[in-house]
Amino acid sequence: MACGLIASNLNLKPGQCLRVQGEVAPEAKSFALNLGKDGNNLCLHFNPRFEAHGDVNTIVCNSRSEGSWGEELRESNFPFLPGSPMEVCVSFDNADLTIKLPDGYSFKFPNRLNLEAIEYLSADGDMKIKCLAFD
């Protein structure tokens, strides 16, 4: 997957929400949003998989510390459709990141890196970002 967007110096603080709006490609296999300190230190790798890496309609989340991946967490609630708009909101505190999906469902992923601010965002895969907002 080619990287579609990289942003740094975001300074997202605990309690703030990063809202990502975009459009899923019509022939989507997967896309990913990565949040953290930098590309080798991610507190969240959010990877909806339509049909990729042996997963079908599954969200895979993980973290990355000093370039090493952690243990994957799989979420079966999958409100994404190829060729459709999407919106994801991510907020965090010292313990967890909270991911709110387009259907209103939310789940938590542990803040394994104990980051006090999110500085880095990258997005790639079969999705086009239309809007980023900090709430």
N, C-alpha and C positions, 0 to 999 in steps of 0.2 A: 504494500500500500504506500503510495506517495503521500507525503505530508501536505495537507491542505492549508494549515494555518498554524503559526507559532506566535505566541504572545508572551512577553516577559515583563517583569516589574509591575505585576498586577496589584500586589499588596491587598489581596482579599483577606479580611479579618474575620475572626470567629463571629458568628451571628449574621454576617452578610450572606446574601444569596447570589450566586452566579447563574444567570438565566441564559441558556443557549437555545436559540430558535434556528431552525433550518428546514431543509427538505431532504428526505431520503430518496436516493436514486431509484428509478423504476426497476432496475435489475440488481438491487442491493444484495450483497453477500454478508457484509458487516461494515461497521464503522467504529471509531474509537474516539473518546475524549480523554485526555490525560491532564491531570492537575497535580501540581506539586511545587518543589523548589526549582527543579530543572529536569531535563530529559532522563537523567539517571536516578533521580530521587522523586518518585511519584507517590503521593498519598492516595491517588485514585487513578486507576486505568479502568475506564468504563467502556465496555465493548459489547454492544448488542450484535448478536450473530443470527442472521436470518438462516444461513446455511454455510457455515465455515468451521474449519478445524474440528469436524465431527459433531458440532452442536447445531441444533435447529431451533429457531425461535427461543433463544436463551440469551440472557444478559450475563456476561462474565465480568467480574470485577477483581482487581488485584492491586497490589502495591509493588513498588520497586525501590530498593534501598541500595545505594552505591552500585547500581547496575544489575543487582540480583533481584529476580522476581520472588514474591512471597507466595502464599497459598491462595489459590483461586477460590472465589465465592461465586456460586451460580444462583441466579434469580430467575424463576420460571414465569413470573408475570411479564408479558411481552406485548406492550401496546403499540409497537411500531409496525407500519405497513409500507412496503415499497411504493415509491412514487407519491408519498404523502408528507404533509408538514409534520414537524416534530418539535417538541419543546421539553427541555430537561432543566431542572433547577437543582443546584448543588449548594448546600450550606454545610458548615462544619463547626465543631468545637474541639476541645482538647481530646475528647474520647472518640468521637465518631464523625463521619460525614453522612449527611442525610441527602438522599437522592430522590427527588420527586419526579415521577414519570408523567407523560402526557395525559394519562387517564386519571390522574390525581393520586394514584397509589404511590406510597413512598416506602423506602427501606433504608437501613443504616449499614454502613461499612466502617470498620474500625480505622481510626486515625493512627495507623501503625508507626508513622514517622514522628508523631507528636508535633507536627508543624504548628507554629503560632500564626503563620500567614501563608497564603498560597500566592506564589510569585509567577508561576508558569502555567500556561495552557497550550496544549497542542490538539489538533483535530485532524484525523485522516480517515480514509476509507470512502464508502459509498454514501456520502452525505455532504450537502453544501450548507455552510453556515450563512444565515441571512442576517442575524442580529445577536449581539452579546450585550447583556445588561447586568449591572450590579445593583442589587436591591438591598 
